Amino acid sequence: MSIFADGKNTKRNLGLLVLTSAALALGASGPCSAATADNARSGLSAPIEGTWILNIDRVTQGFSFTALQSFTAGGVTVATGTADRTPPPPISPLYGSWKRAGDNSYVATICFFIFDPTGKAVAMLKTPETFELVGDDNLTGTGTGLLCDINGDSCVDINSPITITGKRLEP
């Protein structure tokens, strides 16, 4: 039923509607402002959101490479690295999820498929990662490699720890 159903109180009802709408708008702006105040410099709702240039050190394998990893609002992360095309076997793009774990700490799991020489997916590699923001534009982190079936199940630790250092890619 419309608030304007009785013609007698149309002005009063219209005024009430305007006041209620204004109150709701003011109330809604509070949490939005608080979220963006989390990182006022960039206007992002979580300080990790954006793209980072990372140095990945594969500790037990003795080599490092550079990667780009992006963290989007809503918890999606995507990545690519300078070593993605050089290993055999070929791998897929890297996709994953992230969430806040504490004040300046975050956790993510990023995955990619491993293919055989004919192009058939034969496994998934999962990398659980932890990140700590060090100031607005730097982070450190760690991760490890888990070899899984193509559905992301039956995972085994492959003793492939990584350390991560990174800087924010500035727009």
C-alpha positions as CSV (number, residue, x, y, z in Angstrom):
1,M,0.0,0.0,0.0
2,S,1.4,3.4,-0.9
3,I,2.0,6.0,1.8
4,F,0.0,8.4,-0.4
5,A,-3.1,6.2,-0.4
6,D,-5.2,8.7,1.5
7,G,-5.2,12.0,-0.2
8,K,-5.5,13.9,3.1
9,N,-2.0,13.4,4.4
10,T,0.0,13.6,1.1
11,K,2.1,16.6,2.1
12,R,2.9,15.1,5.6
13,N,3.7,11.7,4.1
14,L,5.9,13.3,1.4
15,G,7.7,15.2,4.1
16,L,8.2,12.0,6.2
17,L,9.5,10.2,3.1
18,V,12.0,12.9,2.4
19,L,13.2,13.0,6.0
20,T,13.4,9.2,6.2
21,S,15.4,9.1,2.9
22,A,17.8,11.7,4.1
23,A,18.3,9.9,7.4
24,L,19.0,6.6,5.6
25,A,21.4,8.4,3.2
26,L,23.3,9.9,6.1
27,G,23.4,6.7,8.0
28,A,24.6,4.8,4.9
29,S,27.4,7.3,4.3
30,G,29.0,6.5,7.7
31,P,30.2,2.9,7.0
32,C,31.2,3.8,3.5
33,S,33.3,6.7,4.8
34,A,34.8,4.4,7.5
35,A,35.8,1.8,4.8
36,T,37.5,4.3,2.6
37,A,39.2,6.0,5.5
38,D,41.0,2.6,6.0
39,N,43.4,3.8,3.2
40,A,42.6,7.5,2.6
41,R,45.6,8.0,0.3
42,S,44.2,5.6,-2.3
43,G,40.5,5.6,-1.5
44,L,40.5,1.8,-1.4
45,S,38.3,-0.1,1.1
46,A,41.2,-2.4,2.2
47,P,44.8,-1.2,2.1
48,I,45.9,-4.3,0.2
49,E,43.6,-3.6,-2.7
50,G,45.3,-2.8,-5.9
51,T,48.3,-4.3,-7.8
52,W,51.6,-5.1,-6.3
53,I,55.0,-5.7,-7.9
54,L,56.4,-8.7,-6.0
55,N,59.8,-10.3,-5.6
56,I,59.1,-14.1,-5.1
57,D,62.0,-16.1,-3.6
58,R,61.7,-19.8,-3.9
59,V,63.7,-20.6,-0.8
60,T,64.5,-24.3,-1.3
61,Q,64.9,-24.0,-5.1
62,G,67.3,-21.1,-4.9
63,F,65.8,-18.7,-7.4
64,S,63.7,-15.6,-7.5
65,F,61.4,-14.0,-10.0
66,T,59.1,-11.0,-10.3
67,A,55.3,-11.2,-10.3
68,L,52.3,-8.9,-10.4
69,Q,49.5,-9.7,-8.0
70,S,46.3,-7.8,-7.8
71,F,43.8,-7.8,-4.9
72,T,40.3,-6.7,-5.8
73,A,37.3,-5.6,-3.7
74,G,35.3,-8.6,-2.9
75,G,38.3,-10.9,-2.3
76,V,39.5,-11.9,-5.7
77,T,43.3,-12.1,-6.5
78,V,45.0,-12.7,-9.8
79,A,48.6,-12.9,-10.6
80,T,51.2,-13.5,-13.3
81,G,55.0,-13.9,-13.0
82,T,58.1,-13.7,-15.1
83,A,58.6,-17.5,-14.6
84,D,55.1,-18.4,-15.8
85,R,56.3,-19.3,-19.3
86,T,59.6,-20.8,-18.6
87,P,59.1,-23.9,-16.6
88,P,58.1,-26.8,-18.4
89,P,55.4,-27.8,-17.8
90,P,53.1,-25.0,-19.0
91,I,50.8,-23.5,-16.5
92,S,47.5,-21.6,-16.5
93,P,46.8,-18.0,-15.3
94,L,46.8,-17.7,-11.5
95,Y,43.5,-17.0,-9.7
96,G,42.6,-17.0,-6.1
97,S,40.8,-15.5,-3.1
98,W,42.0,-13.3,-0.2
99,K,40.7,-11.9,3.0
100,R,41.8,-9.7,5.9
101,A,43.3,-11.7,8.8
102,G,44.2,-8.8,11.2
103,D,45.0,-5.1,11.3
104,N,47.6,-5.1,8.6
105,S,47.6,-8.8,7.7
106,Y,45.9,-10.7,5.0
107,V,45.7,-14.3,3.8
108,A,45.3,-15.5,0.2
109,T,45.2,-18.8,-1.7
110,I,46.3,-18.6,-5.3
111,C,46.0,-21.5,-7.7
112,F,47.0,-22.6,-11.2
113,F,46.7,-25.6,-13.4
114,I,49.7,-27.6,-14.6
115,F,49.4,-29.2,-18.1
116,D,51.0,-32.1,-19.8
117,P,52.8,-31.6,-23.2
118,T,49.5,-32.4,-25.0
119,G,47.7,-29.5,-23.1
120,K,45.7,-31.7,-20.7
121,A,45.4,-30.4,-17.2
122,V,47.0,-32.9,-14.9
123,A,47.2,-31.1,-11.5
124,M,46.6,-27.9,-9.6
125,L,49.2,-26.1,-7.6
126,K,47.8,-24.1,-4.6
127,T,49.8,-21.6,-2.8
128,P,48.4,-20.4,0.5
129,E,50.0,-17.0,1.2
130,T,50.2,-14.6,4.2
131,F,50.9,-10.9,3.8
132,E,51.8,-8.1,6.2
133,L,51.6,-4.5,5.1
134,V,54.7,-2.5,6.0
135,G,53.5,1.1,5.5
136,D,51.1,2.1,2.7
137,D,53.2,0.9,-0.2
138,N,55.2,-2.1,0.9
139,L,54.4,-5.6,2.0
140,T,56.1,-8.8,3.0
141,G,54.8,-12.3,3.0
142,T,55.3,-16.1,2.9
143,G,53.7,-19.0,1.1
144,T,54.1,-22.7,0.4
145,G,53.2,-25.0,-2.5
146,L,50.6,-27.7,-2.4
147,L,50.2,-30.1,-5.3
148,C,46.6,-31.1,-5.7
149,D,44.3,-33.0,-8.1
150,I,42.7,-30.8,-10.8
151,N,39.7,-30.2,-8.5
152,G,41.9,-28.7,-5.8
153,D,41.6,-31.8,-3.5
154,S,44.0,-34.4,-2.2
155,C,46.7,-31.8,-1.7
156,V,50.2,-32.7,-0.6
157,D,52.9,-30.2,0.6
158,I,55.7,-30.2,-1.9
159,N,58.2,-28.4,0.3
160,S,58.3,-25.3,-1.8
161,P,58.3,-22.4,0.6
162,I,58.4,-18.8,-0.8
163,T,59.1,-15.4,0.7
164,I,57.5,-12.4,-0.8
165,T,58.5,-8.7,-0.7
166,G,56.5,-6.2,-2.7
167,K,55.7,-2.6,-3.5
168,R,52.4,-1.1,-4.6
169,L,52.1,-0.3,-8.3
170,E,51.2,3.4,-8.3
171,P,48.6,4.6,-10.8
